[in-house]
Amino acid sequence: MRDDSRARSARAIIRPFLLRNFGLVYRLSQWIRRRFTPAGMLVLGGLVAAGVFGIDTRRTLAFQIFALLFSLLVLSIVTAMTFRSRFRVHRLLPEFGTVNQPLTYRVIVENLSHRPQASLRLLEELRTRLPAYNEFKAARDPSKERRNWFDRYVGYPRWLELVHRNRGAAIQPIDLDVLAPREAIEARIGLTPVRRGYLEFSRSVIARPDPFGLFNAFYATENVQSLLVLPKRYSAPPIQLPGKRAYQHGGISLTVSVGDSQEFTSLRDYRPGDPLRRIHWRSYAKLGQPIVKEYQDEFFVRYGLVLDTFLQEAHEEVFEEAVSVAASIACAGRSQDSLLDLMFIGTDAHLFSSGRGLGGTDHMLEVLACVRPCREKSFSALRQLVFKHATKASGFIFILINWDWERQEFIRQIRLAGLPILVLIVAQSNDAETLDPGPMRQVPEQFCVLEVGKIEEGLGHLQQSPIH
C-alpha cells in the first residue's frame, strides 16, 4: 500500500512537470517540420548523428561530416532570409461544415511583387489551444491498450491527440503554380473536421525553399476567420408522440412577434368590455361606430427536445453521440403545424424553438454545434426547466447520457404528470445491455437504448416500432 501511494505521489509531481514541457517539445517539433524540407530533415538527422559519433575527433572523422552539414544548413538558412516577396491571400470558406465530412474551400493567392515566384507552398494554420492539466487528466484514452508502458506513463501521445482534437482539423500544405508578377491564382484545399464547434483559422503562410532545397523561408499574413462545424447527424425517422394539440396563448402569430397577440379572424361590432387596443380605427371612421378586431386562439403540437448535458460520470464520447442524436431528431421531418423546443443546461438554462413562424433547423444545429458539457450545476436545473414549460408542451423527447436514480425519478414524475414522452439513453455497449427500464417498464416502445457505435441502427428501430 505504501509503495502504491508513493507511486501515485510521484506521478502527481512528475505529470504536471512533464505537461509544462510538452508544449515546448510540441512547438519545437512543429517549427522543425514546417521549416525544414524533406531533404533538410535528412541533412539535420545526419548532422545530429555526426555530432554524436564525432565527439572524439582523434578516433573518427565524423566531425568533418558534422562541419560540412552544419555549414550547409547555416548557408541555407541565411539564403532563405533573402525572401522578400509580398502576397495577398484571400480565403473563401463555406457556410458550414459537418463532423467527419470532408469539405473543400478556396484560397486566392496574389503575387504583389514585380518578380515571378516559383516553388511556393501554401500552409494554412488553425489556432491551437494546448490542453490544461485538468483537461489532460480527465481525458479518456481510447488507444490506451495499444500503447507501450512508457507512452502510457509519460502521456505525450495522449496529450498530442488532445492538441489535434482542440485544433479541430489537419490541413495539409499544397504546392502552388508559378505566379507571374501581379498574378492571382486560386487553390482548393480540403480538410475533414474531427470535432464540432468553430474552426479558427489564424494565418496563411507562403513557404519557399532556399536554393539548396533544405530550409523554407516564410511569408506569413494574418488571415483570421472561423468556420462553424455542425454535429454529425444520423438518419432518424419522424417521431410522433401520442400527445394532442396544446393551447398556445397568443396563437401562432405569437411565435413571430413579441407581445400578447393572437390570430386575426374577422371584424365585429363593439361589445362592452372589449379593450380599446382592438378597435379597428379605419372602420370606426368609415361607419361612425366602434368596430373591433376578433381573434382566435390556436392549438398546435409543441414537442420538447431535452438534451442531458451533465457529464459527471459518462464518457465524453457518449455526450458527443447524444448531441448528434439531438441534431438528427431536430432535422427529422415533422408536420408544418408542430414546434420543437430544444432545452438544455449550459452556463444558464437554454430554450431554442424551431417550426412554424420560427427559425428553421439550421439555427438549432448552430446551437448544438456549440453546446458544452455542464459540470457546474446539478441535474435539478434541467428538471426545473422542463417543468416550467411542461404546460405548453404536447410531449417530450429526452436524450439522456446516464440512467441513474435521479434521472429515473425525474422521468417518473413526468409520466405522473400525464405527458407523453420518449426516452433515449445513449450508453457504451458494455452498459447498454444491463440498463433497467425502471419507470418506463410498462411502455417499452417509448424507451430505447442507443449504443455508441450503433446509433443509426438504434434510431432505425424507432421507425420499425412507431410510437402511437
C-alpha positions in Angstrom: 0.0 0.0 0.0 2.8 2.4 0.8 4.5 1.6 -2.5 1.3 2.3 -4.4 0.8 5.6 -2.5 4.4 6.6 -3.2 4.0 5.8 -6.9 0.8 7.9 -7.1 2.5 10.8 -5.3 5.5 10.6 -7.6 3.2 10.6 -10.6 1.3 13.6 -9.3 4.5 15.5 -9.1 6.1 14.3 -12.3 3.0 14.6 -14.6 2.5 18.4 -14.2 6.2 19.0 -14.8 6.1 16.9 -17.9 3.0 18.6 -19.1 4.6 22.0 -18.9 7.4 20.8 -21.1 5.1 19.1 -23.6 4.2 22.5 -25.1 7.9 23.3 -25.7 8.5 20.0 -27.3 5.4 20.4 -29.5 6.3 23.9 -30.7 9.9 22.9 -31.4 8.7 19.8 -33.4 6.2 21.9 -35.4 8.8 24.5 -36.2 11.3 21.9 -37.5 8.6 20.1 -39.6 7.5 23.3 -41.2 10.8 25.0 -41.7 12.9 22.0 -43.0 12.1 20.3 -46.3 12.4 16.5 -46.5 15.9 16.9 -47.8 16.6 19.3 -45.0 15.3 16.8 -42.4 17.7 14.2 -43.8 20.6 16.7 -43.5 19.5 17.6 -40.0 19.4 14.0 -39.0 22.9 13.4 -40.4 24.1 16.5 -38.5 22.9 15.1 -35.2 24.3 11.6 -35.9 27.7 13.1 -37.0 27.7 15.2 -33.8 27.2 12.2 -31.6 29.8 10.0 -33.3 32.3 12.8 -33.9 32.8 13.8 -30.3 36.2 12.0 -30.2 38.0 13.7 -33.1 41.1 11.5 -32.7 39.3 8.2 -33.3 36.8 9.2 -36.1 36.4 11.7 -38.9 32.7 12.1 -38.4 33.4 15.7 -37.1 34.3 16.6 -40.7 30.9 15.5 -41.9 29.3 17.4 -39.0 31.2 20.6 -40.0 30.2 20.2 -43.7 26.5 19.6 -42.9 26.4 22.4 -40.3 27.9 24.9 -42.9 25.4 23.7 -45.5 22.5 24.3 -43.1 23.7 27.7 -42.0 24.2 28.8 -45.6 20.6 27.6 -46.5 19.1 29.5 -43.5 21.0 32.7 -44.4 20.0 32.4 -48.1 16.3 31.8 -47.1 16.3 35.1 -45.3 16.6 36.9 -48.6 13.0 36.0 -49.5 11.3 39.5 -49.7 8.3 38.9 -51.9 4.8 40.1 -50.9 1.5 38.2 -51.3 -2.2 38.8 -50.7 -4.2 35.7 -49.5 -8.0 35.7 -49.6 -9.8 32.7 -48.1 -13.4 31.7 -49.2 -14.9 29.4 -46.6 -18.3 27.5 -46.9 -21.1 28.5 -44.6 -20.9 25.3 -42.5 -19.0 22.1 -42.1 -20.0 18.7 -40.6 -18.0 16.5 -38.3 -16.2 13.7 -40.2 -17.5 15.0 -43.5 -14.7 16.2 -46.0 -15.1 19.8 -47.2 -13.3 21.9 -49.7 -12.7 25.7 -49.6 -10.9 28.1 -51.9 -7.9 30.3 -51.4 -6.9 33.1 -53.8 -3.2 33.9 -53.7 -1.9 37.1 -55.4 1.7 37.9 -56.1 2.2 41.6 -55.3 5.9 41.7 -56.3 7.4 42.5 -59.7 9.1 39.1 -60.0 7.7 35.7 -60.9 7.6 33.3 -57.9 8.1 29.6 -58.2 8.4 26.5 -55.9 5.8 28.0 -53.5 3.8 26.1 -50.9 0.7 27.3 -49.1 0.3 26.4 -45.4 -3.0 27.2 -43.6 -2.7 27.4 -39.9 -5.5 26.8 -37.4 -5.4 28.2 -33.9 -4.1 25.6 -31.5 -5.1 25.5 -27.8 -2.8 23.4 -25.7 -4.7 21.3 -23.1 -4.5 22.2 -19.5 -3.5 19.7 -16.8 -7.1 19.1 -15.6 -8.3 18.5 -19.1 -5.4 16.1 -19.8 -6.0 14.3 -16.5 -9.8 13.9 -17.1 -9.5 12.9 -20.8 -10.1 9.3 -21.7 -7.5 7.5 -23.8 -9.3 5.1 -26.3 -5.9 3.9 -27.5 -4.5 3.0 -24.1 -4.4 -0.7 -24.7 -2.3 -0.3 -27.8 0.4 1.9 -26.2 3.5 0.7 -24.5 4.1 1.3 -20.8 6.4 4.3 -21.4 3.8 6.2 -23.5 1.1 5.3 -21.0 3.2 6.7 -18.1 4.5 9.8 -19.8 1.3 10.6 -21.7 2.7 12.6 -24.6 0.8 10.7 -27.3 -2.4 11.2 -25.5 -1.6 14.9 -24.9 -0.9 15.2 -28.7 -4.2 13.7 -29.5 -5.9 16.3 -27.4 -4.0 19.0 -29.2 -5.2 17.7 -32.6 -8.7 17.5 -31.3 -8.7 21.0 -29.9 -7.4 22.3 -33.2 -10.3 20.6 -35.0 -8.8 19.5 -38.3 -5.5 18.9 -40.0 -4.7 20.9 -43.2 -2.0 19.6 -45.5 0.3 22.0 -47.3 -0.3 22.4 -51.1 2.0 23.3 -53.9 1.2 26.4 -55.9 1.8 27.0 -59.6 4.3 29.6 -60.8 3.0 33.1 -60.0 3.7 35.8 -62.5 4.1 39.4 -61.3 0.7 40.8 -60.2 -1.0 37.5 -61.0 -3.5 35.7 -58.8 -4.3 32.0 -58.7 -7.0 30.0 -57.0 -6.2 26.9 -54.9 -8.6 24.4 -53.5 -7.9 23.0 -50.0 -9.6 20.0 -48.4 -10.0 19.2 -44.7 -12.1 16.9 -42.6 -13.3 18.3 -39.2 -12.9 16.0 -36.3 -15.0 17.9 -33.8 -18.0 20.3 -33.8 -17.8 23.9 -32.9 -15.7 26.7 -34.5 -12.5 26.0 -36.5 -10.4 29.2 -36.0 -8.1 30.0 -38.9 -5.2 32.1 -37.6 -3.0 32.9 -40.6 -1.8 31.9 -44.1 1.8 31.2 -44.8 3.6 31.1 -48.2 6.7 28.9 -48.0 9.6 28.9 -50.5 12.7 26.7 -50.1 16.2 28.1 -50.4 18.3 27.4 -53.5 19.7 24.2 -51.8 16.2 23.0 -51.1 16.8 22.4 -47.3 15.2 25.3 -45.4 11.9 27.1 -46.0 11.5 30.9 -46.0 8.1 32.1 -44.8 5.8 34.9 -45.8 3.1 34.9 -43.1 -0.1 37.0 -43.3 -2.7 37.3 -40.6 -5.9 35.8 -42.0 -8.3 35.3 -39.1 -11.6 33.6 -40.0 -13.8 30.9 -38.4 -15.9 28.1 -39.8 -18.7 26.5 -37.8 -18.7 22.7 -37.8 -22.1 21.2 -37.2 -22.7 17.9 -35.3 -22.6 14.6 -37.0 -26.2 13.6 -38.0 -27.8 10.2 -38.5 -30.8 9.1 -40.5 -33.7 9.4 -38.0 -37.4 8.8 -38.6 -40.0 11.4 -37.9 -41.1 10.9 -34.3 -44.8 11.2 -33.4 -45.7 11.2 -29.8 -49.2 10.4 -28.7 -49.7 13.9 -27.4 -52.5 16.2 -28.6 -52.5 19.7 -29.8 -52.0 22.1 -26.9 -53.4 25.6 -26.4 -50.7 28.2 -27.2 -51.5 31.5 -25.6 -51.4 34.2 -28.3 -51.8 31.8 -31.2 -49.4 31.1 -34.0 -48.7 34.8 -34.5 -47.1 34.8 -31.1 -44.3 32.7 -32.5 -43.2 35.5 -34.8 -43.8 38.6 -32.7 -43.3 39.9 -29.2 -46.4 40.6 -27.1 -49.8 39.2 -26.4 -51.1 38.9 -30.0 -53.5 36.4 -31.4 -54.6 35.1 -34.8 -56.8 37.6 -36.6 -60.1 36.1 -38.0 -62.7 38.9 -38.6 -64.3 42.2 -37.6 -67.4 42.6 -35.5 -69.4 45.2 -33.6 -68.1 46.6 -30.4 -69.2 45.0 -27.1 -69.0 46.4 -23.7 -65.7 45.3 -22.1 -63.7 45.0 -25.4 -60.2 46.6 -25.0 -59.6 49.8 -26.8 -56.5 48.4 -28.5 -58.7 46.0 -30.5 -60.7 48.8 -32.1 -60.3 48.9 -35.9 -60.0 52.7 -36.3 -60.4 52.8 -40.1 -63.8 51.0 -39.9 -64.7 53.2 -37.0 -64.0 56.3 -39.1 -65.9 54.9 -42.0 -69.1 53.7 -40.3 -69.2 56.1 -37.3 -69.5 53.3 -34.8 -66.8 51.3 -33.0 -65.7 48.1 -34.8 -63.3 45.7 -33.1 -60.9 43.0 -34.4 -61.8 39.5 -33.5 -59.0 36.9 -32.8 -58.9 33.2 -32.4 -56.6 31.3 -30.2 -54.7 28.5 -31.9 -53.9 24.9 -30.8 -50.9 23.1 -32.3 -48.4 20.5 -31.4 -45.3 21.5 -29.5 -42.6 19.0 -28.6 -39.8 19.4 -26.2 -36.4 18.0 -27.1 -34.4 17.7 -23.9 -30.7 17.2 -24.0 -28.8 15.9 -20.9 -25.5 17.9 -20.6 -24.4 16.7 -17.2 -21.2 14.8 -17.8 -20.2 13.7 -14.3 -19.9 10.0 -14.9 -20.4 9.4 -18.7 -17.6 9.5 -21.2 -17.2 12.5 -23.5 -17.8 10.1 -26.4 -21.3 9.4 -25.1 -22.0 13.1 -24.8 -20.9 13.8 -28.4 -23.2 11.0 -29.6 -26.1 12.4 -27.6 -25.6 15.8 -29.3 -25.6 14.0 -32.7 -28.8 12.2 -31.8 -30.4 15.6 -30.8 -29.2 17.1 -34.1 -30.6 14.1 -36.0 -34.0 14.4 -34.4 -34.1 18.1 -35.0 -33.5 17.5 -38.7 -36.1 14.7 -39.0 -39.3 15.7 -40.8 -42.4 16.8 -38.9 -45.7 18.5 -39.7 -45.9 22.2 -40.5 -48.1 22.9 -37.5 -45.6 21.5 -35.0 -42.9 23.3 -33.0 -39.8 21.9 -31.5 -38.2 23.3 -28.3 -34.6 22.4 -27.7 -33.9 22.5 -23.9 -30.5 22.0 -22.2 -28.4 23.5 -19.4 -25.1 25.2 -20.1 -23.9 28.2 -18.1 -27.6 29.1 -18.0 -30.9 27.4 -18.8 -31.4 27.5 -22.6 -34.5 27.0 -24.8 -34.4 27.4 -28.6 -37.5 26.8 -30.8 -38.0 25.9 -34.4 -41.0 25.3 -36.5 -43.9 27.3 -38.0 -43.1 31.0 -37.8 -39.8 30.5 -36.1 -36.3 29.8 -37.2 -35.5 26.6 -39.1 -33.4 23.7 -38.1 -30.2 25.5 -39.2 -30.3 27.8 -36.2 -30.9 24.8 -33.9 -27.9 23.0 -35.4 -25.8 26.0 -34.8 -26.7 25.9 -31.2 -26.0 22.2 -30.9 -22.6 22.8 -32.6 -21.5 24.9 -29.6 -23.2 23.1 -26.7 -20.7 22.1 -24.0 -21.0 19.7 -21.0 -22.3 21.2 -17.8 -20.2 20.4 -14.7 -21.0 23.4 -12.5 -24.7 22.7 -11.9 -26.8 19.8 -10.8 -29.4 17.9 -12.7 -32.2 19.6 -10.8 -31.7 22.7 -13.1 -32.8 20.7 -16.1 -35.8 19.3 -14.1 -36.9 22.9 -13.3 -36.5 24.0 -16.9 -38.7 21.1 -18.2 -41.5 21.5 -15.6 -41.5 25.3 -16.3 -42.5 24.7 -19.9 -44.5 21.5 -19.4 -47.9 23.2 -19.6 -47.2 24.3 -23.2 -45.8 21.0 -24.4 -47.6 18.2 -26.2 -44.8 15.8 -25.3 -41.1 15.4 -24.6 -38.2 13.6 -26.2 -35.5 13.0 -23.6 -31.9 12.3 -24.7 -30.0 11.2 -21.6 -26.4 10.2 -21.1 -27.0 8.4 -17.8 -29.8 6.4 -16.2 -29.2 6.8 -12.5 -31.8 7.1 -9.8 -32.1 10.9 -10.1 -33.0 10.7 -13.8 -35.4 7.7 -13.3 -37.2 9.7 -10.6 -37.4 12.7 -13.0 -38.9 10.5 -15.7 -41.4 9.0 -13.3 -42.6 12.5 -12.3 -43.0 13.4 -15.9 -45.1 10.3 -16.5 -47.3 11.0 -13.5 -48.0 14.5 -15.0 -49.6 12.6 -17.9 -47.2 13.9 -20.6 -46.3 11.6 -23.5 -42.6 11.0 -23.6 -39.9 9.2 -25.5 -36.7 8.3 -23.5 -33.5 7.7 -25.5 -30.5 6.6 -23.4 -27.0 6.9 -25.1 -24.6 4.4 -23.5 -21.5 2.4 -24.1 -22.1 -1.0 -25.5 -21.0 -2.7 -22.2 -23.5 -0.7 -20.3 -26.4 -0.8 -22.7 -27.3 -4.5 -22.0 -27.6 -4.0 -18.3 -29.9 -1.0 -18.2 -33.2 -1.5 -16.4 -36.1 0.5 -18.0 -37.3 1.4 -14.5 -40.3 3.7 -14.7 -40.5 3.0 -18.5 -41.0 -0.7 -18.0 -44.7 -0.5 -18.7 -44.2 1.4 -22.0 -41.2 -0.3 -23.6 -42.0 1.2 -27.0 -41.2 4.7 -25.5 -37.8 3.6 -24.1 -34.8 3.0 -26.3 -31.1 2.5 -25.5 -28.7 3.7 -28.2 -25.3 2.1 -28.1 -22.2 4.1 -29.1 -21.1 2.8 -32.5 -24.7 1.6 -33.3 -26.6 4.9 -33.1 -28.1 4.8 -36.5 -29.2 1.2 -36.1 -30.9 2.1 -32.8 -32.7 5.1 -34.4 -33.9 2.8 -37.2 -35.7 0.6 -34.6 -37.9 3.7 -33.8 -39.1 3.6 -37.3 -39.8 -0.1 -37.2 -41.7 0.2 -33.9 -43.6 3.6 -34.3 -44.9 5.3 -31.2 -48.6 6.0 -31.3 
